[in-house]
Amino acid sequence: MGYFTENIFEFIYGPVANDDVYEALNLYADGTFDREDTIKRLKVKELYNQLAFTTDKALSYLQLLQVI
């Protein structure tokens, strides 16, 4: 097992991977989809971004303003 020695970021913001990717690749691997079908299913439909809080310090900046 290796160790991560690069910079650790408090927050990471960027695109979210679509769960359809995993399914399409599995169906390609077991022969259900051919290459063309797989590529069609891997094309981006709609992009969503996420914000990841990667440390306790980052989480400490969150504050509950109101319970709905």
N, C-alpha and C positions, 0 to 999 in steps of 0.2 A: 504494500500500500504506500502511495506517495503522499507527500505533504504539499499543500498550496503555499508557495513562498512569495507570491506576487502581492501587489497592493490590495488591501481590503477596502472596499467601498462601503460607506454607510447606507447609501441609497443607490438603487439601480433602476433606471427608467427605460423602457423599450417595448418592442412588440412582443406579444404573447404568441407562443406556438399554438397552432390549431391542432386539436386532438384528431382531426381527420387525417393528418399526415401519417401518424402511426398506423392507423387502420389501412390506408391506401398502400403503404409500403409492405405491410403484412400480406395483403391480398395479392400484391404483385409477386412477393416472394413465394407464395404457395400456388401461383399460376392462375389465380382467378382473374386478375387483370393483366392485359398485355401492356407494353411500354406506353403506347398512345393513351390508353384509358387512364393509366397511372398519372401521366403528365397532366391530363385534363383535370384530374381530381386534386393535384398538388398546386394548381394555380391559385393565387391569392384571391379570396372572395371579398373579405372585409377585414381591415386591420384594426386591432385593438391594442392598446398599450396598457402596461401595468407598472406599478411602482412597488419595488421590493425593499423592505426594511431589513437589512442584513445583520444588524448588530443590536444589542440591548440599548446602546446609546441612541441609535436611530429611532428605536421604538419609544424612547423617552420623550421624543418631540410630539407624539400623538396626544391629543387631549379630547375627551368626550365633551361635546358641547350641548347635546340634547338627546334624550332617549325618545324615540318615536313610539 
